């Protein structure tokens, strides 16, 4: 019984990776639509979040430009990597 539960948990975690990517990319596009800018790096952020649940959580918490400004340096670095020509890369 324990093996079955462990296998089910692992499968759920791996199945969640694309969902993290899609949700993060969709949230990014919604943020850009609401606040302006270029959404060309949103798929990149989705890919980065699919491998890093802490990053996915940090990105999900960004709802406003103030949230973006207040986010931690690691999250800003991930954003800058996906949006190299944006103001976020200068922060």
PDB file of N, CA, C and O in Angstrom:
ATOM      1  N   UNK A   1       0.823  -1.186   0.000  1.00  0.00           N
ATOM      2  CA  UNK A   1       0.000   0.000   0.000  1.00  0.00           C
ATOM      3  C   UNK A   1       0.870   1.255   0.000  1.00  0.00           C
ATOM      4  O   UNK A   1       0.571   2.217  -0.707  1.00  0.00           O
ATOM      5  N   UNK A   2       1.943   1.250   0.787  1.00  0.00           N
ATOM      6  CA  UNK A   2       2.831   2.405   0.853  1.00  0.00           C
ATOM      7  C   UNK A   2       3.513   2.641  -0.491  1.00  0.00           C
ATOM      8  O   UNK A   2       3.673   3.785  -0.917  1.00  0.00           O
ATOM      9  N   UNK A   3       3.921   1.546  -1.168  1.00  0.00           N
ATOM     10  CA  UNK A   3       4.563   1.693  -2.477  1.00  0.00           C
ATOM     11  C   UNK A   3       3.609   2.336  -3.474  1.00  0.00           C
ATOM     12  O   UNK A   3       4.010   3.208  -4.244  1.00  0.00           O
ATOM     13  N   UNK A   4       2.371   1.920  -3.464  1.00  0.00           N
ATOM     14  CA  UNK A   4       1.384   2.466  -4.387  1.00  0.00           C
ATOM     15  C   UNK A   4       1.191   3.957  -4.145  1.00  0.00           C
ATOM     16  O   UNK A   4       1.114   4.740  -5.092  1.00  0.00           O
ATOM     17  N   UNK A   5       1.113   4.346  -2.878  1.00  0.00           N
ATOM     18  CA  UNK A   5       0.946   5.763  -2.548  1.00  0.00           C
ATOM     19  C   UNK A   5       2.170   6.561  -2.975  1.00  0.00           C
ATOM     20  O   UNK A   5       2.034   7.672  -3.487  1.00  0.00           O
ATOM     21  N   UNK A   6       3.361   6.013  -2.771  1.00  0.00           N
ATOM     22  CA  UNK A   6       4.589   6.708  -3.158  1.00  0.00           C
ATOM     23  C   UNK A   6       4.673   6.865  -4.670  1.00  0.00           C
ATOM     24  O   UNK A   6       5.048   7.930  -5.162  1.00  0.00           O
ATOM     25  N   UNK A   7       4.333   5.829  -5.403  1.00  0.00           N
ATOM     26  CA  UNK A   7       4.358   5.890  -6.865  1.00  0.00           C
ATOM     27  C   UNK A   7       3.323   6.909  -7.359  1.00  0.00           C
ATOM     28  O   UNK A   7       3.604   7.676  -8.280  1.00  0.00           O
ATOM     29  N   UNK A   8       2.150   6.920  -6.765  1.00  0.00           N
ATOM     30  CA  UNK A   8       1.113   7.867  -7.163  1.00  0.00           C
ATOM     31  C   UNK A   8       1.559   9.299  -6.908  1.00  0.00           C
ATOM     32  O   UNK A   8       1.285  10.190  -7.712  1.00  0.00           O
ATOM     33  N   UNK A   9       2.244   9.522  -5.797  1.00  0.00           N
ATOM     34  CA  UNK A   9       2.753  10.858  -5.473  1.00  0.00           C
ATOM     35  C   UNK A   9       3.800  11.294  -6.485  1.00  0.00           C
ATOM     36  O   UNK A   9       3.773  12.435  -6.948  1.00  0.00           O
ATOM     37  N   UNK A  10       4.705  10.421  -6.830  1.00  0.00           N
ATOM     38  CA  UNK A  10       5.759  10.749  -7.802  1.00  0.00           C
ATOM     39  C   UNK A  10       5.136  11.055  -9.171  1.00  0.00           C
ATOM     40  O   UNK A  10       5.526  12.013  -9.837  1.00  0.00           O
ATOM     41  N   UNK A  11       4.182  10.245  -9.573  1.00  0.00           N
ATOM     42  CA  UNK A  11       3.520  10.487 -10.855  1.00  0.00           C
ATOM     43  C   UNK A  11       2.812  11.833 -10.837  1.00  0.00           C
ATOM     44  O   UNK A  11       2.865  12.577 -11.817  1.00  0.00           O
ATOM     45  N   UNK A  12       2.160  12.146  -9.743  1.00  0.00           N
ATOM     46  CA  UNK A  12       1.461  13.437  -9.635  1.00  0.00           C
ATOM     47  C   UNK A  12       2.440  14.596  -9.708  1.00  0.00           C
ATOM     48  O   UNK A  12       2.150  15.621 -10.326  1.00  0.00           O
ATOM     49  N   UNK A  13       3.592  14.439  -9.084  1.00  0.00           N
ATOM     50  CA  UNK A  13       4.592  15.509  -9.126  1.00  0.00           C
ATOM     51  C   UNK A  13       5.101  15.734 -10.545  1.00  0.00           C
ATOM     52  O   UNK A  13       5.222  16.877 -10.986  1.00  0.00           O
ATOM     53  N   UNK A  14       5.396  14.666 -11.254  1.00  0.00           N
ATOM     54  CA  UNK A  14       5.875  14.821 -12.618  1.00  0.00           C
ATOM     55  C   UNK A  14       4.775  15.313 -13.549  1.00  0.00           C
ATOM     56  O   UNK A  14       5.046  16.073 -14.478  1.00  0.00           O
ATOM     57  N   UNK A  15       3.560  14.894 -13.314  1.00  0.00           N
ATOM     58  CA  UNK A  15       2.451  15.366 -14.132  1.00  0.00           C
ATOM     59  C   UNK A  15       2.180  16.840 -13.881  1.00  0.00           C
ATOM     60  O   UNK A  15       1.659  17.533 -14.754  1.00  0.00           O
ATOM     61  N   UNK A  16       2.528  17.323 -12.700  1.00  0.00           N
ATOM     62  CA  UNK A  16       2.305  18.719 -12.355  1.00  0.00           C
ATOM     63  C   UNK A  16       3.285  19.667 -13.006  1.00  0.00           C
ATOM     64  O   UNK A  16       2.999  20.861 -13.099  1.00  0.00           O
ATOM     65  N   UNK A  17       4.417  19.190 -13.458  1.00  0.00           N
ATOM     66  CA  UNK A  17       5.430  20.071 -14.040  1.00  0.00           C
ATOM     67  C   UNK A  17       4.896  20.855 -15.237  1.00  0.00           C
ATOM     68  O   UNK A  17       5.066  22.073 -15.276  1.00  0.00           O
ATOM     69  N   UNK A  18       4.256  20.208 -16.217  1.00  0.00           N
ATOM     70  CA  UNK A  18       3.695  20.994 -17.315  1.00  0.00           C
ATOM     71  C   UNK A  18       2.602  21.952 -16.845  1.00  0.00           C
ATOM     72  O   UNK A  18       2.452  23.043 -17.395  1.00  0.00           O
ATOM     73  N   UNK A  19       1.843  21.547 -15.835  1.00  0.00           N
ATOM     74  CA  UNK A  19       0.808  22.436 -15.316  1.00  0.00           C
ATOM     75  C   UNK A  19       1.430  23.685 -14.712  1.00  0.00           C
ATOM     76  O   UNK A  19       0.933  24.792 -14.920  1.00  0.00           O
ATOM     77  N   UNK A  20       2.530  23.510 -13.957  1.00  0.00           N
ATOM     78  CA  UNK A  20       3.249  24.669 -13.416  1.00  0.00           C
ATOM     79  C   UNK A  20       3.685  25.583 -14.554  1.00  0.00           C
ATOM     80  O   UNK A  20       3.523  26.802 -14.484  1.00  0.00           O
ATOM     81  N   UNK A  21       4.239  24.984 -15.596  1.00  0.00           N
ATOM     82  CA  UNK A  21       4.734  25.774 -16.723  1.00  0.00           C
ATOM     83  C   UNK A  21       3.602  26.535 -17.392  1.00  0.00           C
ATOM     84  O   UNK A  21       3.717  27.734 -17.649  1.00  0.00           O
ATOM     85  N   UNK A  22       2.502  25.833 -17.676  1.00  0.00           N
ATOM     86  CA  UNK A  22       1.368  26.478 -18.340  1.00  0.00           C
ATOM     87  C   UNK A  22       0.754  27.547 -17.453  1.00  0.00           C
ATOM     88  O   UNK A  22       0.449  28.644 -17.921  1.00  0.00           O
ATOM     89  N   UNK A  23       0.571  27.237 -16.179  1.00  0.00           N
ATOM     90  CA  UNK A  23      -0.040  28.201 -15.260  1.00  0.00           C
ATOM     91  C   UNK A  23       0.850  29.431 -15.102  1.00  0.00           C
ATOM     92  O   UNK A  23       0.358  30.559 -15.110  1.00  0.00           O
ATOM     93  N   UNK A  24       2.142  29.218 -14.960  1.00  0.00           N
ATOM     94  CA  UNK A  24       3.068  30.339 -14.814  1.00  0.00           C
ATOM     95  C   UNK A  24       3.087  31.190 -16.077  1.00  0.00           C
ATOM     96  O   UNK A  24       3.030  32.417 -16.001  1.00  0.00           O
ATOM     97  N   UNK A  25       3.165  30.551 -17.226  1.00  0.00           N
ATOM     98  CA  UNK A  25       3.168  31.297 -18.490  1.00  0.00           C
ATOM     99  C   UNK A  25       1.855  32.059 -18.670  1.00  0.00           C
ATOM    100  O   UNK A  25       1.859  33.206 -19.117  1.00  0.00           O
ATOM    101  N   UNK A  26       0.743  31.428 -18.327  1.00  0.00           N
ATOM    102  CA  UNK A  26      -0.561  32.101 -18.444  1.00  0.00           C
ATOM    103  C   UNK A  26      -0.658  33.279 -17.474  1.00  0.00           C
ATOM    104  O   UNK A  26      -1.167  34.341 -17.832  1.00  0.00           O
ATOM    105  N   UNK A  27      -0.170  33.088 -16.251  1.00  0.00           N
ATOM    106  CA  UNK A  27      -0.170  34.187 -15.276  1.00  0.00           C
ATOM    107  C   UNK A  27       0.706  35.339 -15.759  1.00  0.00           C
ATOM    108  O   UNK A  27       0.364  36.508 -15.582  1.00  0.00           O
ATOM    109  N   UNK A  28       1.824  35.002 -16.361  1.00  0.00           N
ATOM    110  CA  UNK A  28       2.729  36.020 -16.902  1.00  0.00           C
ATOM    111  C   UNK A  28       2.022  36.811 -18.002  1.00  0.00           C
ATOM    112  O   UNK A  28       2.077  38.041 -18.026  1.00  0.00           O
ATOM    113  N   UNK A  29       1.369  36.108 -18.896  1.00  0.00           N
ATOM    114  CA  UNK A  29       0.654  36.789 -19.989  1.00  0.00           C
ATOM    115  C   UNK A  29      -0.468  37.681 -19.447  1.00  0.00           C
ATOM    116  O   UNK A  29      -0.699  38.776 -19.959  1.00  0.00           O
ATOM    117  N   UNK A  30      -1.158  37.207 -18.413  1.00  0.00           N
ATOM    118  CA  UNK A  30      -2.220  38.007 -17.794  1.00  0.00           C
ATOM    119  C   UNK A  30      -1.637  39.256 -17.140  1.00  0.00           C
ATOM    120  O   UNK A  30      -2.217  40.339 -17.230  1.00  0.00           O
ATOM    121  N   UNK A  31      -0.482  39.102 -16.479  1.00  0.00           N
ATOM    122  CA  UNK A  31       0.180  40.254 -15.853  1.00  0.00           C
ATOM    123  C   UNK A  31       0.557  41.282 -16.919  1.00  0.00           C
ATOM    124  O   UNK A  31       0.329  42.479 -16.739  1.00  0.00           O
ATOM    125  N   UNK A  32       1.128  40.819 -18.018  1.00  0.00           N
ATOM    126  CA  UNK A  32       1.537  41.726 -19.094  1.00  0.00           C
ATOM    127  C   UNK A  32       0.316  42.399 -19.716  1.00  0.00           C
ATOM    128  O   UNK A  32       0.355  43.593 -20.013  1.00  0.00           O
ATOM    129  N   UNK A  33      -0.760  41.653 -19.913  1.00  0.00           N
ATOM    130  CA  UNK A  33      -1.973  42.235 -20.478  1.00  0.00           C
ATOM    131  C   UNK A  33      -2.534  43.321 -19.560  1.00  0.00           C
ATOM    132  O   UNK A  33      -3.051  44.333 -20.034  1.00  0.00           O
ATOM    133  N   UNK A  34      -2.434  43.114 -18.268  1.00  0.00           N
ATOM    134  CA  UNK A  34      -2.966  44.066 -17.299  1.00  0.00           C
ATOM    135  C   UNK A  34      -2.052  45.274 -17.110  1.00  0.00           C
ATOM    136  O   UNK A  34      -2.527  46.397 -16.942  1.00  0.00           O
ATOM    137  N   UNK A  35      -0.741  45.043 -17.138  1.00  0.00           N
ATOM    138  CA  UNK A  35       0.215  46.092 -16.770  1.00  0.00           C
ATOM    139  C   UNK A  35       1.059  46.604 -17.925  1.00  0.00           C
ATOM    140  O   UNK A  35       1.852  47.531 -17.757  1.00  0.00           O
ATOM    141  N   UNK A  36       0.891  46.006 -19.094  1.00  0.00           N
ATOM    142  CA  UNK A  36       1.653  46.431 -20.262  1.00  0.00           C
ATOM    143  C   UNK A  36       2.991  45.733 -20.348  1.00  0.00           C
ATOM    144  O   UNK A  36       3.481  45.166 -19.372  1.00  0.00           O
ATOM    145  N   UNK A  37       3.563  45.781 -21.511  1.00  0.00           N
ATOM    146  CA  UNK A  37       4.876  45.183 -21.725  1.00  0.00           C
ATOM    147  C   UNK A  37       4.845  44.130 -22.812  1.00  0.00           C
ATOM    148  O   UNK A  37       3.902  44.046 -23.599  1.00  0.00           O
ATOM    149  N   UNK A  38       5.887  43.338 -22.837  1.00  0.00           N
ATOM    150  CA  UNK A  38       6.117  42.323 -23.848  1.00  0.00           C
ATOM    151  C   UNK A  38       5.999  40.958 -23.189  1.00  0.00           C
ATOM    152  O   UNK A  38       6.651  40.713 -22.174  1.00  0.00           O
ATOM    153  N   UNK A  39       5.186  40.064 -23.739  1.00  0.00           N
ATOM    154  CA  UNK A  39       5.013  38.750 -23.129  1.00  0.00           C
ATOM    155  C   UNK A  39       5.885  37.667 -23.763  1.00  0.00           C
ATOM    156  O   UNK A  39       5.657  36.479 -23.534  1.00  0.00           O
ATOM    157  N   UNK A  40       6.871  38.061 -24.548  1.00  0.00           N
ATOM    158  CA  UNK A  40       7.681  37.082 -25.268  1.00  0.00           C
ATOM    159  C   UNK A  40       8.493  36.167 -24.342  1.00  0.00           C
ATOM    160  O   UNK A  40       8.900  35.087 -24.769  1.00  0.00           O
ATOM    161  N   UNK A  41       8.734  36.556 -23.119  1.00  0.00           N
ATOM    162  CA  UNK A  41       9.494  35.721 -22.188  1.00  0.00           C
ATOM    163  C   UNK A  41       8.627  34.859 -21.293  1.00  0.00           C
ATOM    164  O   UNK A  41       9.149  34.137 -20.444  1.00  0.00           O
ATOM    165  N   UNK A  42       7.315  34.917 -21.464  1.00  0.00           N
ATOM    166  CA  UNK A  42       6.418  34.172 -20.575  1.00  0.00           C
ATOM    167  C   UNK A  42       6.595  32.658 -20.692  1.00  0.00           C
ATOM    168  O   UNK A  42       6.560  31.957 -19.681  1.00  0.00           O
ATOM    169  N   UNK A  43       6.781  32.152 -21.888  1.00  0.00           N
ATOM    170  CA  UNK A  43       7.003  30.710 -22.049  1.00  0.00           C
ATOM    171  C   UNK A  43       8.302  30.294 -21.357  1.00  0.00           C
ATOM    172  O   UNK A  43       8.368  29.227 -20.748  1.00  0.00           O
ATOM    173  N   UNK A  44       9.316  31.124 -21.450  1.00  0.00           N
ATOM    174  CA  UNK A  44      10.596  30.868 -20.775  1.00  0.00           C
ATOM    175  C   UNK A  44      10.387  30.784 -19.263  1.00  0.00           C
ATOM    176  O   UNK A  44      10.919  29.885 -18.612  1.00  0.00           O
ATOM    177  N   UNK A  45       9.612  31.720 -18.701  1.00  0.00           N
ATOM    178  CA  UNK A  45       9.330  31.688 -17.258  1.00  0.00           C
ATOM    179  C   UNK A  45       8.564  30.424 -16.898  1.00  0.00           C
ATOM    180  O   UNK A  45       8.815  29.814 -15.858  1.00  0.00           O
ATOM    181  N   UNK A  46       7.640  30.035 -17.750  1.00  0.00           N
ATOM    182  CA  UNK A  46       6.905  28.793 -17.514  1.00  0.00           C
ATOM    183  C   UNK A  46       7.825  27.598 -17.466  1.00  0.00           C
ATOM    184  O   UNK A  46       7.689  26.736 -16.598  1.00  0.00           O
ATOM    185  N   UNK A  47       8.759  27.541 -18.391  1.00  0.00           N
ATOM    186  CA  UNK A  47       9.732  26.444 -18.402  1.00  0.00           C
ATOM    187  C   UNK A  47      10.590  26.460 -17.144  1.00  0.00           C
ATOM    188  O   UNK A  47      10.847  25.411 -16.553  1.00  0.00           O
ATOM    189  N   UNK A  48      11.033  27.640 -16.733  1.00  0.00           N
ATOM    190  CA  UNK A  48      11.853  27.754 -15.519  1.00  0.00           C
ATOM    191  C   UNK A  48      11.059  27.319 -14.293  1.00  0.00           C
ATOM    192  O   UNK A  48      11.602  26.655 -13.410  1.00  0.00           O
ATOM    193  N   UNK A  49       9.792  27.683 -14.229  1.00  0.00           N
ATOM    194  CA  UNK A  49       8.952  27.331 -13.082  1.00  0.00           C
ATOM    195  C   UNK A  49       8.636  25.842 -13.039  1.00  0.00           C
ATOM    196  O   UNK A  49       8.389  25.291 -11.966  1.00  0.00           O
ATOM    197  N   UNK A  50       8.642  25.189 -14.194  1.00  0.00           N
ATOM    198  CA  UNK A  50       8.323  23.759 -14.217  1.00  0.00           C
ATOM    199  C   UNK A  50       9.375  22.942 -13.485  1.00  0.00           C
ATOM    200  O   UNK A  50       9.092  21.836 -13.024  1.00  0.00           O
ATOM    201  N   UNK A  51      10.578  23.472 -13.375  1.00  0.00           N
ATOM    202  CA  UNK A  51      11.669  22.785 -12.691  1.00  0.00           C
ATOM    203  C   UNK A  51      11.910  23.311 -11.286  1.00  0.00           C
ATOM    204  O   UNK A  51      12.787  22.811 -10.581  1.00  0.00           O
ATOM    205  N   UNK A  52      11.142  24.317 -10.869  1.00  0.00           N
ATOM    206  CA  UNK A  52      11.446  24.987  -9.606  1.00  0.00           C
ATOM    207  C   UNK A  52      10.137  25.483  -8.978  1.00  0.00           C
ATOM    208  O   UNK A  52       9.637  26.552  -9.328  1.00  0.00           O
ATOM    209  N   UNK A  53       9.595  24.698  -8.056  1.00  0.00           N
ATOM    210  CA  UNK A  53       8.307  25.058  -7.456  1.00  0.00           C
ATOM    211  C   UNK A  53       8.396  26.330  -6.619  1.00  0.00           C
ATOM    212  O   UNK A  53       7.413  27.064  -6.513  1.00  0.00           O
ATOM    213  N   UNK A  54       9.555  26.604  -6.026  1.00  0.00           N
ATOM    214  CA  UNK A  54       9.707  27.850  -5.260  1.00  0.00           C
ATOM    215  C   UNK A  54       9.615  29.056  -6.195  1.00  0.00           C
ATOM    216  O   UNK A  54       9.009  30.070  -5.847  1.00  0.00           O
ATOM    217  N   UNK A  55      10.214  28.945  -7.375  1.00  0.00           N
ATOM    218  CA  UNK A  55      10.108  30.013  -8.361  1.00  0.00           C
ATOM    219  C   UNK A  55       8.666  30.155  -8.835  1.00  0.00           C
ATOM    220  O   UNK A  55       8.162  31.269  -8.976  1.00  0.00           O
ATOM    221  N   UNK A  56       8.005  29.027  -9.081  1.00  0.00           N
ATOM    222  CA  UNK A  56       6.599  29.078  -9.508  1.00  0.00           C
ATOM    223  C   UNK A  56       5.753  29.802  -8.463  1.00  0.00           C
ATOM    224  O   UNK A  56       4.895  30.613  -8.810  1.00  0.00           O
ATOM    225  N   UNK A  57       5.995  29.511  -7.190  1.00  0.00           N
ATOM    226  CA  UNK A  57       5.244  30.171  -6.119  1.00  0.00           C
ATOM    227  C   UNK A  57       5.555  31.669  -6.068  1.00  0.00           C
ATOM    228  O   UNK A  57       4.656  32.492  -5.899  1.00  0.00           O
ATOM    229  N   UNK A  58       6.825  32.007  -6.213  1.00  0.00           N
ATOM    230  CA  UNK A  58       7.220  33.421  -6.172  1.00  0.00           C
ATOM    231  C   UNK A  58       6.620  34.187  -7.343  1.00  0.00           C
ATOM    232  O   UNK A  58       6.160  35.317  -7.178  1.00  0.00           O
ATOM    233  N   UNK A  59       6.625  33.582  -8.514  1.00  0.00           N
ATOM    234  CA  UNK A  59       6.048  34.238  -9.687  1.00  0.00           C
ATOM    235  C   UNK A  59       4.534  34.365  -9.556  1.00  0.00           C
ATOM    236  O   UNK A  59       3.956  35.365  -9.984  1.00  0.00           O
ATOM    237  N   UNK A  60       3.892  33.366  -8.972  1.00  0.00           N
ATOM    238  CA  UNK A  60       2.443  33.409  -8.791  1.00  0.00           C
ATOM    239  C   UNK A  60       2.024  34.533  -7.842  1.00  0.00           C
ATOM    240  O   UNK A  60       0.904  35.037  -7.924  1.00  0.00           O
ATOM    241  N   UNK A  61       2.920  34.918  -6.952  1.00  0.00           N
ATOM    242  CA  UNK A  61       2.614  35.982  -5.988  1.00  0.00           C
ATOM    243  C   UNK A  61       2.700  37.375  -6.598  1.00  0.00           C
ATOM    244  O   UNK A  61       2.258  38.345  -5.983  1.00  0.00           O
ATOM    245  N   UNK A  62       3.259  37.488  -7.795  1.00  0.00           N
ATOM    246  CA  UNK A  62       3.399  38.794  -8.451  1.00  0.00           C
ATOM    247  C   UNK A  62       2.102  39.125  -9.179  1.00  0.00           C
ATOM    248  O   UNK A  62       1.783  38.537 -10.212  1.00  0.00           O
ATOM    249  N   UNK A  63       1.373  40.064  -8.626  1.00  0.00           N
ATOM    250  CA  UNK A  63       0.097  40.480  -9.210  1.00  0.00           C
ATOM    251  C   UNK A  63       0.137  41.930  -9.689  1.00  0.00           C
ATOM    252  O   UNK A  63      -0.635  42.316 -10.567  1.00  0.00           O
ATOM    253  N   UNK A  64       1.030  42.728  -9.117  1.00  0.00           N
ATOM    254  CA  UNK A  64       1.103  44.155  -9.427  1.00  0.00           C
ATOM    255  C   UNK A  64       2.558  44.553  -9.657  1.00  0.00           C
ATOM    256  O   UNK A  64       3.465  43.806  -9.289  1.00  0.00           O
ATOM    257  N   UNK A  65       2.793  45.713 -10.257  1.00  0.00           N
ATOM    258  CA  UNK A  65       4.171  46.190 -10.396  1.00  0.00           C
ATOM    259  C   UNK A  65       4.883  46.339  -9.039  1.00  0.00           C
ATOM    260  O   UNK A  65       6.094  46.135  -8.950  1.00  0.00           O
ATOM    261  N   UNK A  66       4.140  46.690  -7.998  1.00  0.00           N
ATOM    262  CA  UNK A  66       4.753  46.768  -6.664  1.00  0.00           C
ATOM    263  C   UNK A  66       5.221  45.397  -6.194  1.00  0.00           C
ATOM    264  O   UNK A  66       6.285  45.277  -5.587  1.00  0.00           O
ATOM    265  N   UNK A  67       4.427  44.358  -6.473  1.00  0.00           N
ATOM    266  CA  UNK A  67       4.837  42.990  -6.136  1.00  0.00           C
ATOM    267  C   UNK A  67       6.114  42.616  -6.880  1.00  0.00           C
ATOM    268  O   UNK A  67       7.022  42.005  -6.316  1.00  0.00           O
ATOM    269  N   UNK A  68       6.168  42.992  -8.150  1.00  0.00           N
ATOM    270  CA  UNK A  68       7.348  42.714  -8.965  1.00  0.00           C
ATOM    271  C   UNK A  68       8.576  43.393  -8.379  1.00  0.00           C
ATOM    272  O   UNK A  68       9.642  42.786  -8.274  1.00  0.00           O
ATOM    273  N   UNK A  69       8.421  44.633  -8.005  1.00  0.00           N
ATOM    274  CA  UNK A  69       9.528  45.389  -7.424  1.00  0.00           C
ATOM    275  C   UNK A  69       9.988  44.786  -6.103  1.00  0.00           C
ATOM    276  O   UNK A  69      11.178  44.810  -5.789  1.00  0.00           O
ATOM    277  N   UNK A  70       9.050  44.246  -5.331  1.00  0.00           N
ATOM    278  CA  UNK A  70       9.363  43.736  -3.998  1.00  0.00           C
ATOM    279  C   UNK A  70       9.855  42.287  -3.984  1.00  0.00           C
ATOM    280  O   UNK A  70      10.279  41.792  -2.940  1.00  0.00           O
ATOM    281  N   UNK A  71       9.803  41.604  -5.128  1.00  0.00           N
ATOM    282  CA  UNK A  71      10.192  40.197  -5.137  1.00  0.00           C
ATOM    283  C   UNK A  71      11.689  40.037  -4.876  1.00  0.00           C
ATOM    284  O   UNK A  71      12.459  40.988  -5.015  1.00  0.00           O
ATOM    285  N   UNK A  72      12.081  38.846  -4.504  1.00  0.00           N
ATOM    286  CA  UNK A  72      13.478  38.592  -4.147  1.00  0.00           C
ATOM    287  C   UNK A  72      14.392  38.607  -5.375  1.00  0.00           C
ATOM    288  O   UNK A  72      13.935  38.523  -6.515  1.00  0.00           O
ATOM    289  N   UNK A  73      15.680  38.714  -5.110  1.00  0.00           N
ATOM    290  CA  UNK A  73      16.671  38.837  -6.182  1.00  0.00           C
ATOM    291  C   UNK A  73      16.722  37.606  -7.080  1.00  0.00           C
ATOM    292  O   UNK A  73      16.951  37.738  -8.283  1.00  0.00           O
ATOM    293  N   UNK A  74      16.514  36.408  -6.524  1.00  0.00           N
ATOM    294  CA  UNK A  74      16.541  35.200  -7.354  1.00  0.00           C
ATOM    295  C   UNK A  74      15.396  35.195  -8.366  1.00  0.00           C
ATOM    296  O   UNK A  74      15.570  34.795  -9.517  1.00  0.00           O
ATOM    297  N   UNK A  75      14.232  35.642  -7.922  1.00  0.00           N
ATOM    298  CA  UNK A  75      13.090  35.712  -8.836  1.00  0.00           C
ATOM    299  C   UNK A  75      13.333  36.775  -9.901  1.00  0.00           C
ATOM    300  O   UNK A  75      13.033  36.565 -11.076  1.00  0.00           O
ATOM    301  N   UNK A  76      13.874  37.912  -9.488  1.00  0.00           N
ATOM    302  CA  UNK A  76      14.196  38.961 -10.463  1.00  0.00           C
ATOM    303  C   UNK A  76      15.223  38.464 -11.479  1.00  0.00           C
ATOM    304  O   UNK A  76      15.146  38.803 -12.659  1.00  0.00           O
ATOM    305  N   UNK A  77      16.174  37.667 -11.024  1.00  0.00           N
ATOM    306  CA  UNK A  77      17.182  37.121 -11.942  1.00  0.00           C
ATOM    307  C   UNK A  77      16.536  36.169 -12.952  1.00  0.00           C
ATOM    308  O   UNK A  77      16.896  36.178 -14.129  1.00  0.00           O
ATOM    309  N   UNK A  78      15.595  35.358 -12.500  1.00  0.00           N
ATOM    310  CA  UNK A  78      14.898  34.443 -13.416  1.00  0.00           C
ATOM    311  C   UNK A  78      14.086  35.227 -14.439  1.00  0.00           C
ATOM    312  O   UNK A  78      14.043  34.873 -15.617  1.00  0.00           O
ATOM    313  N   UNK A  79      13.450  36.286 -13.981  1.00  0.00           N
ATOM    314  CA  UNK A  79      12.682  37.138 -14.898  1.00  0.00           C
ATOM    315  C   UNK A  79      13.617  37.805 -15.897  1.00  0.00           C
ATOM    316  O   UNK A  79      13.333  37.830 -17.095  1.00  0.00           O
ATOM    317  N   UNK A  80      14.710  38.334 -15.418  1.00  0.00           N
ATOM    318  CA  UNK A  80      15.669  39.005 -16.291  1.00  0.00           C
ATOM    319  C   UNK A  80      16.245  38.047 -17.334  1.00  0.00           C
ATOM    320  O   UNK A  80      16.504  38.443 -18.470  1.00  0.00           O
ATOM    321  N   UNK A  81      16.442  36.795 -16.945  1.00  0.00           N
ATOM    322  CA  UNK A  81      16.962  35.795 -17.886  1.00  0.00           C
ATOM    323  C   UNK A  81      15.969  35.543 -19.018  1.00  0.00           C
ATOM    324  O   UNK A  81      16.372  35.253 -20.145  1.00  0.00           O
ATOM    325  N   UNK A  82      14.691  35.650 -18.727  1.00  0.00           N
ATOM    326  CA  UNK A  82      13.664  35.401 -19.744  1.00  0.00           C
ATOM    327  C   UNK A  82      13.249  36.656 -20.496  1.00  0.00           C
ATOM    328  O   UNK A  82      12.677  36.580 -21.584  1.00  0.00           O
ATOM    329  N   UNK A  83      13.538  37.797 -19.914  1.00  0.00           N
ATOM    330  CA  UNK A  83      13.214  39.092 -20.522  1.00  0.00           C
ATOM    331  C   UNK A  83      14.476  39.959 -20.530  1.00  0.00           C
ATOM    332  O   UNK A  83      14.513  40.979 -19.842  1.00  0.00           O
ATOM    333  N   UNK A  84      15.506  39.584 -21.287  1.00  0.00           N
ATOM    334  CA  UNK A  84      16.799  40.288 -21.208  1.00  0.00           C
ATOM    335  C   UNK A  84      16.754  41.745 -21.642  1.00  0.00           C
ATOM    336  O   UNK A  84      17.635  42.518 -21.266  1.00  0.00           O
ATOM    337  N   UNK A  85      15.760  42.140 -22.416  1.00  0.00           N
ATOM    338  CA  UNK A  85      15.687  43.527 -22.888  1.00  0.00           C
ATOM    339  C   UNK A  85      14.729  44.382 -22.062  1.00  0.00           C
ATOM    340  O   UNK A  85      14.449  45.525 -22.425  1.00  0.00           O
ATOM    341  N   UNK A  86      14.222  43.832 -20.947  1.00  0.00           N
ATOM    342  CA  UNK A  86      13.230  44.564 -20.161  1.00  0.00           C
ATOM    343  C   UNK A  86      13.885  45.333 -19.027  1.00  0.00           C
ATOM    344  O   UNK A  86      15.081  45.200 -18.767  1.00  0.00           O
ATOM    345  N   UNK A  87      13.071  46.141 -18.358  1.00  0.00           N
ATOM    346  CA  UNK A  87      13.533  46.885 -17.197  1.00  0.00           C
ATOM    347  C   UNK A  87      13.882  45.957 -16.046  1.00  0.00           C
ATOM    348  O   UNK A  87      14.707  46.314 -15.205  1.00  0.00           O
ATOM    349  N   UNK A  88      13.278  44.770 -15.982  1.00  0.00           N
ATOM    350  CA  UNK A  88      13.554  43.825 -14.900  1.00  0.00           C
ATOM    351  C   UNK A  88      15.008  43.400 -14.905  1.00  0.00           C
ATOM    352  O   UNK A  88      15.571  43.107 -13.851  1.00  0.00           O
ATOM    353  N   UNK A  89      15.632  43.361 -16.091  1.00  0.00           N
ATOM    354  CA  UNK A  89      17.041  42.974 -16.145  1.00  0.00           C
ATOM    355  C   UNK A  89      17.943  44.071 -15.618  1.00  0.00           C
ATOM    356  O   UNK A  89      19.104  43.814 -15.300  1.00  0.00           O
ATOM    357  N   UNK A  90      17.437  45.278 -15.521  1.00  0.00           N
ATOM    358  CA  UNK A  90      18.236  46.383 -14.999  1.00  0.00           C
ATOM    359  C   UNK A  90      18.110  46.496 -13.492  1.00  0.00           C
ATOM    360  O   UNK A  90      18.912  47.188 -12.865  1.00  0.00           O
ATOM    361  N   UNK A  91      17.113  45.829 -12.883  1.00  0.00           N
ATOM    362  CA  UNK A  91      16.872  45.918 -11.437  1.00  0.00           C
ATOM    363  C   UNK A  91      17.912  45.180 -10.651  1.00  0.00           C
ATOM    364  O   UNK A  91      17.856  45.156  -9.421  1.00  0.00           O
TER     365      UNK A  91
END
